[in-house]
């Protein structure tokens, strides 16, 4: 009965007998090559285990960080949640479907600063977003200063751009250029403190919207 041939030479590829010490074709040391293969496999396995451990550690750190942001800030009240839902409904009705979906399905709302927000200076008193954790803090002014749900929708539309990774320039530019579609128009809201403050901040963050050949130093989106 012939001995099984299953020892493949790594040098020339010839399959040798199991008990062979040297390759029958190129005389390479099969025992040495086998040990080298085992060492390579062992090193690969060690790297895989290290990578898996590193991934698990990073995941735990990120999850702990996220939980700390959620846990150190208060939830919205039932009335505040209802107000937010109405504002998001305005966005859906006016055609801002993707922004409304992001706010409705992937965002956690809080009513005061978590430990991270409390450590930095905030740009305005209406809302703040923690990207990429998809957390929006809605301050008391969000509920008291806007004239109606359309103005609150404008604020949430701004924050939705931050949820998607946009900077202040992108957020202010998008809201100001799409304010008519939202129904947030000068004729109705010019006396609103929200309109006035957002217009001023838009001039600061997206000045190109207010400097153009046809309407120098005026609103180029009119």
PASEBA-1860 file (N, C-alpha, C; in nm, 3 decimals):
! residues 222
1> XXXXXXXX> 0.085/-0.120/0.000/0.000/0.000/0.000/0.088/0.125/0.000 ~ 0.060/0.218/-0.086/0.141/0.339/-0.098/0.114/0.433/0.019 ~ 0.220/0.497/0.066/0.205/0.596/0.173/0.135/0.720/0.116 ~ 0.051/0.787/0.198/-0.020/0.907/0.150/0.078/1.018/0.115 ~ 0.046/1.091/0.008/0.132/1.201/-0.036/0.059/1.333/-0.010 ~ 0.095/1.399/0.098/0.025/1.523/0.132/0.118/1.632/0.186 ~ 0.249/1.613/0.173/0.343/1.715/0.218/0.388/1.796/0.096 ~ 0.329/1.913/0.077/0.358/1.994/-0.041/0.482/2.079/-0.018
9> XXXXXXXX> 0.569/2.079/-0.117/0.691/2.159/-0.108/0.659/2.306/-0.132 ~ 0.693/2.394/-0.040/0.667/2.537/-0.059/0.758/2.600/-0.163 ~ 0.864/2.531/-0.199/0.961/2.586/-0.294/0.919/2.563/-0.439 ~ 0.883/2.436/-0.472/0.848/2.405/-0.610/0.705/2.358/-0.628 ~ 0.635/2.331/-0.517/0.495/2.291/-0.525/0.471/2.143/-0.539 ~ 0.574/2.063/-0.547/0.557/1.918/-0.562/0.501/1.858/-0.433 ~ 0.403/1.767/-0.448/0.347/1.698/-0.333/0.433/1.574/-0.305 ~ 0.491/1.568/-0.185/0.580/1.460/-0.146/0.510/1.365/-0.048
17> XXXXXXXX> 0.575/1.251/-0.024/0.525/1.159/0.077/0.531/1.224/0.214 ~ 0.440/1.178/0.302/0.430/1.238/0.436/0.561/1.229/0.513 ~ 0.629/1.119/0.500/0.751/1.096/0.577/0.875/1.155/0.511 ~ 0.858/1.216/0.395/0.975/1.270/0.323/1.036/1.385/0.401 ~ 1.168/1.391/0.403/1.241/1.499/0.470/1.280/1.607/0.370 ~ 1.318/1.565/0.250/1.356/1.658/0.144/1.265/1.638/0.024 ~ 1.244/1.744/-0.051/1.160/1.738/-0.171/1.228/1.650/-0.276 ~ 1.150/1.564/-0.339/1.204/1.472/-0.439/1.246/1.546/-0.565
25> XXXXXXXX> 1.194/1.665/-0.588/1.227/1.740/-0.710/1.341/1.838/-0.687 ~ 1.325/1.926/-0.586/1.424/2.034/-0.568/1.511/2.015/-0.444 ~ 1.484/1.906/-0.368/1.561/1.870/-0.249/1.555/1.976/-0.138 ~ 1.448/2.058/-0.139/1.431/2.156/-0.031/1.399/2.084/0.098 ~ 1.439/2.141/0.212/1.415/2.082/0.344/1.267/2.101/0.379 ~ 1.187/1.993/0.370/1.044/2.002/0.396/1.014/2.025/0.543 ~ 1.095/1.971/0.632/1.073/1.989/0.775/1.092/2.135/0.816 ~ 1.199/2.197/0.764/1.226/2.337/0.793/1.117/2.427/0.738
33> XXXXXXXX> 1.072/2.399/0.616/0.967/2.480/0.553/0.837/2.469/0.629 ~ 0.809/2.345/0.679/0.686/2.326/0.756/0.687/2.409/0.884 ~ 0.802/2.410/0.952/0.814/2.490/1.075/0.800/2.639/1.046 ~ 0.854/2.684/0.933/0.842/2.826/0.896/0.696/2.862/0.871 ~ 0.623/2.771/0.804/0.480/2.794/0.779/0.404/2.806/0.911 ~ 0.439/2.718/1.007/0.371/2.722/1.136/0.399/2.853/1.208 ~ 0.524/2.901/1.201/0.559/3.028/1.265/0.486/3.145/1.202 ~ 0.477/3.141/1.066/0.404/3.249/0.998/0.257/3.249/1.038
41> XXXXXXXX> 0.198/3.130/1.046/0.058/3.120/1.086/0.039/3.168/1.230 ~ 0.136/3.135/1.316/0.129/3.177/1.456/0.137/3.329/1.467 ~ 0.227/3.391/1.387/0.238/3.537/1.389/0.110/3.603/1.339 ~ 0.054/3.545/1.232/-0.071/3.600/1.179/-0.183/3.591/1.281 ~ -0.189/3.474/1.349/-0.292/3.457/1.452/-0.275/3.556/1.565 ~ -0.149/3.581/1.604/-0.124/3.677/1.710/-0.166/3.819/1.672 ~ -0.137/3.858/1.548/-0.179/3.991/1.500/-0.331/4.003/1.497 ~ -0.398/3.895/1.455/-0.545/3.896/1.449/-0.604/3.914/1.588
49> XXXXXXXX> -0.548/3.842/1.686/-0.598/3.853/1.823/-0.575/3.994/1.877 ~ -0.457/4.052/1.850/-0.429/4.188/1.896/-0.526/4.288/1.833 ~ -0.551/4.272/1.703/-0.643/4.363/1.634/-0.783/4.351/1.692 ~ -0.825/4.228/1.722/-0.959/4.206/1.779/-0.970/4.268/1.917 ~ -0.865/4.252/1.998/-0.864/4.310/2.133/-0.868/4.463/2.124 ~ -0.789/4.520/2.032/-0.786/4.665/2.015/-0.923/4.717/1.972 ~ -0.988/4.646/1.879/-1.122/4.686/1.834/-1.222/4.684/1.950 ~ -1.216/4.579/2.031/-1.308/4.567/2.144/-1.285/4.679/2.246
57> XXXXXXXX> -1.159/4.710/2.273/-1.127/4.817/2.369/-1.177/4.951/2.317 ~ -1.152/4.980/2.188/-1.198/5.107/2.129/-1.350/5.117/2.132 ~ -1.418/5.005/2.104/-1.564/5.004/2.105/-1.617/5.035/2.244 ~ -1.556/4.975/2.345/-1.599/4.998/2.483/-1.576/5.143/2.523 ~ -1.462/5.200/2.483/-1.432/5.339/2.516/-1.533/5.434/2.451 ~ -1.561/5.412/2.321/-1.656/5.498/2.249/-1.796/5.484/2.308 ~ -1.838/5.361/2.337/-1.970/5.340/2.395/-1.981/5.405/2.532 ~ -1.877/5.394/2.612/-1.877/5.457/2.745/-1.885/5.609/2.733
65> XXXXXXXX> -1.812/5.663/2.637/-1.815/5.808/2.613/-1.956/5.852/2.575 ~ -2.019/5.776/2.484/-2.155/5.808/2.439/-2.254/5.802/2.556 ~ -2.244/5.695/2.636/-2.336/5.680/2.749/-2.318/5.794/2.849 ~ -2.193/5.839/2.866/-2.169/5.949/2.960/-2.233/6.078/2.912 ~ -2.234/6.100/2.779/-2.299/6.220/2.724/-2.449/6.215/2.746 ~ -2.507/6.096/2.729/-2.651/6.080/2.748/-2.689/6.092/2.895 ~ -2.609/6.027/2.980/-2.645/6.017/3.121/-2.629/6.148/3.197 ~ -2.541/6.237/3.150/-2.515/6.361/3.223/-2.601/6.478/3.176
73> XXXXXXXX> -2.705/6.449/3.098/-2.797/6.553/3.053/-2.940/6.505/3.072 ~ -3.032/6.598/3.095/-3.171/6.562/3.124/-3.251/6.537/2.997 ~ -3.348/6.447/3.008/-3.439/6.419/2.897/-3.536/6.535/2.878 ~ -3.597/6.540/2.761/-3.703/6.638/2.737/-3.829/6.597/2.813 ~ -3.908/6.695/2.850/-4.038/6.665/2.911/-4.135/6.619/2.803 ~ -4.250/6.568/2.844/-4.351/6.523/2.747/-4.394/6.637/2.657 ~ -4.413/6.756/2.716/-4.454/6.873/2.637/-4.345/6.915/2.538 ~ -4.221/6.909/2.583/-4.110/6.946/2.495/-4.096/6.846/2.380
81> XXXXXXXX> -4.114/6.717/2.408/-4.110/6.616/2.303/-4.218/6.641/2.198 ~ -4.336/6.679/2.244/-4.447/6.707/2.152/-4.413/6.827/2.063 ~ -4.348/6.928/2.121/-4.307/7.046/2.044/-4.206/7.008/1.936 ~ -4.109/6.924/1.972/-4.008/6.880/1.877/-4.073/6.800/1.764 ~ -4.167/6.713/1.797/-4.235/6.632/1.694/-4.310/6.721/1.596 ~ -4.372/6.827/1.647/-4.445/6.919/1.557/-4.348/6.990/1.463 ~ -4.233/7.030/1.515/-4.133/7.098/1.430/-4.079/7.004/1.324 ~ -4.054/6.880/1.360/-4.007/6.782/1.262/-4.114/6.755/1.158
89> XXXXXXXX> -4.242/6.755/1.201/-4.353/6.735/1.107/-4.357/6.848/1.004 ~ -4.320/6.970/1.046/-4.314/7.083/0.952/-4.208/7.056/0.846 ~ -4.094/7.005/0.888/-3.988/6.973/0.792/-4.035/6.867/0.691 ~ -4.102/6.765/0.739/-4.154/6.662/0.648/-4.253/6.721/0.550 ~ -4.341/6.804/0.600/-4.445/6.863/0.516/-4.387/6.954/0.408 ~ -4.275/7.021/0.440/-4.215/7.116/0.346/-4.110/7.051/0.255 ~ -4.095/6.921/0.263/-4.008/6.852/0.168/-3.867/6.821/0.215 ~ -3.836/6.847/0.342/-3.702/6.817/0.395/-3.703/6.675/0.455
97> XXXXXXXX> -3.723/6.578/0.367/-3.746/6.441/0.411/-3.626/6.378/0.479 ~ -3.509/6.389/0.418/-3.389/6.325/0.474/-3.349/6.388/0.606 ~ -3.361/6.520/0.616/-3.328/6.588/0.742/-3.425/6.548/0.852 ~ -3.555/6.539/0.817/-3.656/6.499/0.915/-3.633/6.355/0.960 ~ -3.596/6.268/0.868/-3.570/6.127/0.903/-3.452/6.116/0.999 ~ -3.350/6.195/0.974/-3.232/6.193/1.061/-3.269/6.240/1.201 ~ -3.349/6.344/1.210/-3.391/6.398/1.340/-3.487/6.304/1.411 ~ -3.573/6.240/1.333/-3.680/6.157/1.391/-3.631/6.022/1.436
105> XXXXXXXX> -3.537/5.962/1.363/-3.501/5.823/1.386/-3.364/5.799/1.447 ~ -3.273/5.896/1.434/-3.136/5.870/1.476/-3.082/5.968/1.580 ~ -3.168/6.058/1.626/-3.121/6.165/1.715/-3.175/6.148/1.856 ~ -3.088/6.170/1.955/-3.128/6.173/2.095/-3.132/6.319/2.138 ~ -3.246/6.363/2.191/-3.262/6.502/2.233/-3.245/6.512/2.385 ~ -3.177/6.618/2.426/-3.161/6.647/2.568/-3.195/6.795/2.592 ~ -3.228/6.826/2.720/-3.276/6.960/2.752/-3.174/7.047/2.824 ~ -3.060/6.992/2.858/-2.954/7.075/2.916/-2.818/7.016/2.880
113> XXXXXXXX> -2.713/7.088/2.916/-2.578/7.049/2.873/-2.531/6.920/2.937 ~ -2.470/6.834/2.853/-2.393/6.724/2.909/-2.257/6.778/2.950 ~ -2.172/6.690/3.005/-2.045/6.739/3.058/-1.955/6.798/2.949 ~ -1.967/6.747/2.825/-1.883/6.797/2.717/-1.928/6.936/2.674 ~ -2.058/6.955/2.655/-2.110/7.086/2.615/-2.083/7.192/2.721 ~ -2.089/7.149/2.847/-2.067/7.245/2.956/-1.924/7.296/2.959 ~ -1.833/7.225/2.894/-1.691/7.262/2.898/-1.649/7.354/2.784 ~ -1.740/7.383/2.691/-1.705/7.467/2.577/-1.803/7.583/2.564
121> XXXXXXXX> -1.758/7.688/2.497/-1.844/7.803/2.472/-1.938/7.772/2.357 ~ -2.066/7.799/2.377/-2.166/7.768/2.275/-2.192/7.889/2.188 ~ -2.223/7.862/2.061/-2.241/7.969/1.964/-2.372/8.044/1.984 ~ -2.480/7.972/2.013/-2.608/8.038/2.032/-2.683/7.972/2.145 ~ -2.799/8.027/2.177/-2.873/7.981/2.294/-2.989/7.890/2.256 ~ -2.999/7.848/2.132/-3.112/7.767/2.090/-3.084/7.618/2.096 ~ -2.972/7.573/2.045/-2.942/7.429/2.039/-2.793/7.406/2.020 ~ -2.752/7.283/2.047/-2.614/7.241/2.024/-2.615/7.094/1.984
129> XXXXXXXX> -2.521/7.056/1.896/-2.516/6.919/1.845/-2.382/6.855/1.877 ~ -2.388/6.730/1.922/-2.267/6.650/1.943/-2.252/6.551/1.828 ~ -2.165/6.586/1.732/-2.135/6.496/1.619/-2.009/6.419/1.652 ~ -2.000/6.289/1.623/-2.093/6.206/1.546/-2.189/6.124/1.632 ~ -2.214/6.168/1.756/-2.297/6.090/1.847/-2.446/6.114/1.828 ~ -2.481/6.207/1.739/-2.620/6.235/1.704/-2.703/6.273/1.827 ~ -2.648/6.364/1.908/-2.717/6.416/2.026/-2.740/6.565/2.005 ~ -2.864/6.608/2.022/-2.897/6.751/2.013/-2.948/6.799/2.148
137> XXXXXXXX> -2.885/6.905/2.199/-2.933/6.969/2.321/-3.019/7.089/2.283 ~ -3.141/7.091/2.332/-3.233/7.201/2.306/-3.246/7.284/2.433 ~ -3.200/7.409/2.426/-3.201/7.496/2.542/-3.338/7.562/2.558 ~ -3.367/7.619/2.675/-3.498/7.680/2.698/-3.540/7.782/2.593 ~ -3.443/7.856/2.536/-3.476/7.956/2.434/-3.536/7.893/2.308 ~ -3.505/7.767/2.282/-3.563/7.698/2.167/-3.715/7.690/2.180 ~ -3.763/7.678/2.301/-3.907/7.663/2.324/-3.977/7.796/2.347 ~ -3.902/7.900/2.388/-3.967/8.026/2.426/-3.957/8.137/2.321
145> XXXXXXXX> -3.845/8.148/2.250/-3.825/8.261/2.159/-3.891/8.245/2.021 ~ -3.891/8.130/1.958/-3.953/8.119/1.825/-4.102/8.154/1.829 ~ -4.149/8.215/1.720/-4.290/8.253/1.713/-4.381/8.132/1.698 ~ -4.330/8.027/1.629/-4.413/7.910/1.603/-4.324/7.789/1.569 ~ -4.390/7.682/1.528/-4.316/7.558/1.497/-4.232/7.570/1.370 ~ -4.266/7.663/1.282/-4.185/7.684/1.162/-4.047/7.736/1.200 ~ -4.041/7.828/1.294/-3.911/7.880/1.338/-3.832/7.772/1.412 ~ -3.902/7.690/1.489/-3.831/7.579/1.554/-3.781/7.479/1.450
153> XXXXXXXX> -3.858/7.462/1.344/-3.814/7.374/1.235/-3.688/7.430/1.169 ~ -3.679/7.562/1.157/-3.559/7.624/1.100/-3.437/7.595/1.186 ~ -3.454/7.599/1.318/-3.343/7.569/1.408/-3.302/7.423/1.396 ~ -3.400/7.333/1.391/-3.370/7.190/1.377/-3.308/7.160/1.241 ~ -3.350/7.232/1.138/-3.291/7.213/1.005/-3.142/7.248/1.009 ~ -3.110/7.355/1.079/-2.970/7.393/1.098/-2.893/7.281/1.168 ~ -2.949/7.230/1.277/-2.880/7.126/1.354/-2.868/6.996/1.276 ~ -2.963/6.968/1.187/-2.956/6.845/1.108/-2.832/6.842/1.020
161> XXXXXXXX> -2.787/6.959/0.975/-2.664/6.965/0.895/-2.541/6.931/0.980 ~ -2.545/6.967/1.108/-2.437/6.928/1.198/-2.441/6.778/1.224 ~ -2.562/6.723/1.236/-2.575/6.578/1.255/-2.511/6.502/1.139 ~ -2.518/6.561/1.020/-2.460/6.497/0.901/-2.312/6.530/0.882 ~ -2.255/6.607/0.975/-2.113/6.638/0.969/-2.080/6.774/0.909 ~ -2.182/6.854/0.878/-2.158/6.986/0.820/-2.109/7.087/0.922 ~ -2.032/7.186/0.876/-1.984/7.291/0.966/-2.084/7.404/0.973 ~ -2.049/7.511/1.045/-2.141/7.623/1.062/-2.174/7.691/0.928
169> XXXXXXXX> -2.074/7.704/0.844/-2.097/7.766/0.713/-2.202/7.689/0.636 ~ -2.187/7.558/0.629/-2.282/7.476/0.553/-2.421/7.482/0.613 ~ -2.429/7.480/0.747/-2.560/7.480/0.813/-2.633/7.613/0.792 ~ -2.564/7.725/0.814/-2.630/7.855/0.796/-2.665/7.879/0.650 ~ -2.577/7.841/0.561/-2.603/7.860/0.419/-2.726/7.781/0.374 ~ -2.735/7.656/0.416/-2.845/7.570/0.374/-2.979/7.625/0.422 ~ -2.986/7.662/0.549/-3.113/7.711/0.604/-3.154/7.841/0.537 ~ -3.058/7.933/0.519/-3.094/8.063/0.462/-3.138/8.051/0.316
177> XXXXXXXX> -3.071/7.964/0.241/-3.106/7.947/0.100/-3.238/7.873/0.082 ~ -3.279/7.797/0.182/-3.402/7.717/0.171/-3.514/7.766/0.263 ~ -3.500/7.887/0.313/-3.600/7.938/0.408/-3.737/7.956/0.344 ~ -3.743/7.991/0.214/-3.873/8.009/0.149/-3.947/7.876/0.136 ~ -3.873/7.770/0.103/-3.934/7.638/0.096/-3.989/7.598/0.232 ~ -3.920/7.638/0.337/-3.964/7.606/0.472/-4.085/7.690/0.513 ~ -4.105/7.802/0.446/-4.212/7.893/0.484/-4.169/7.995/0.587 ~ -4.038/8.003/0.607/-3.981/8.098/0.703/-3.938/8.222/0.625
185> XXXXXXXX> -4.032/8.317/0.609/-4.012/8.430/0.519/-4.004/8.563/0.594 ~ -3.938/8.657/0.530/-3.913/8.788/0.591/-4.043/8.860/0.626 ~ -4.140/8.854/0.536/-4.265/8.929/0.554/-4.336/8.890/0.684 ~ -4.320/8.768/0.727/-4.391/8.720/0.846/-4.304/8.721/0.971 ~ -4.172/8.701/0.955/-4.088/8.677/1.072/-3.981/8.783/1.096 ~ -3.983/8.892/1.023/-3.876/8.990/1.034/-3.862/9.046/1.176 ~ -3.972/9.053/1.251/-3.965/9.108/1.387/-3.926/9.003/1.490 ~ -3.913/8.878/1.447/-3.881/8.770/1.541/-3.735/8.777/1.583
193> XXXXXXXX> -3.706/8.756/1.712/-3.566/8.754/1.756/-3.488/8.638/1.693 ~ -3.556/8.529/1.660/-3.488/8.417/1.596/-3.444/8.457/1.456 ~ -3.535/8.520/1.380/-3.500/8.566/1.245/-3.380/8.661/1.249 ~ -3.387/8.758/1.340/-3.281/8.859/1.347/-3.147/8.800/1.387 ~ -3.147/8.710/1.484/-3.020/8.651/1.528/-2.963/8.555/1.424 ~ -3.050/8.476/1.360/-3.002/8.382/1.257/-2.950/8.459/1.135 ~ -3.018/8.568/1.097/-2.971/8.648/0.984/-2.832/8.704/1.013 ~ -2.813/8.756/1.134/-2.683/8.812/1.171/-2.574/8.704/1.168
201> XXXXXXXX> -2.606/8.587/1.224/-2.508/8.478/1.226/-2.481/8.423/1.086 ~ -2.582/8.428/1.000/-2.562/8.385/0.862/-2.468/8.480/0.788 ~ -2.484/8.609/0.813/-2.392/8.708/0.754/-2.249/8.682/0.800 ~ -2.233/8.645/0.928/-2.099/8.619/0.981/-2.039/8.490/0.926 ~ -2.122/8.387/0.909/-2.071/8.255/0.872/-2.078/8.226/0.722 ~ -2.170/8.292/0.652/-2.181/8.272/0.506/-2.197/8.407/0.437 ~ -2.096/8.493/0.446/-2.106/8.631/0.395/-2.129/8.638/0.244 ~ -2.092/8.532/0.170/-2.111/8.534/0.025/-2.258/8.545/-0.015
209> XXXXXXXX> -2.348/8.510/0.077/-2.491/8.520/0.048/-2.540/8.665/0.050 ~ -2.457/8.755/0.100/-2.499/8.894/0.115/-2.411/8.991/0.038 ~ -2.322/8.940/-0.045/-2.238/9.026/-0.129/-2.244/8.974/-0.272 ~ -2.310/9.049/-0.359/-2.321/9.007/-0.498/-2.334/9.131/-0.587 ~ -2.309/9.112/-0.714/-2.307/9.225/-0.808/-2.442/9.292/-0.821 ~ -2.550/9.214/-0.814/-2.683/9.269/-0.835/-2.742/9.333/-0.713 ~ -2.691/9.298/-0.595/-2.748/9.352/-0.472/-2.637/9.367/-0.369 ~ -2.544/9.457/-0.396/-2.425/9.472/-0.314/-2.461/9.505/-0.169
217> XXXXXX> -2.400/9.429/-0.077/-2.423/9.442/0.066/-2.567/9.414/0.104 ~ -2.642/9.347/0.018/-2.778/9.306/0.048/-2.791/9.157/0.044 ~ -2.913/9.106/0.051/-2.938/8.962/0.052/-2.944/8.912/-0.092 ~ -2.845/8.831/-0.130/-2.840/8.780/-0.267/-2.938/8.667/-0.294 ~ -3.005/8.620/-0.190/-3.099/8.509/-0.206/-3.243/8.558/-0.216 ~ -3.263/8.688/-0.215/-3.398/8.742/-0.224/-3.459/8.714/-0.362
END
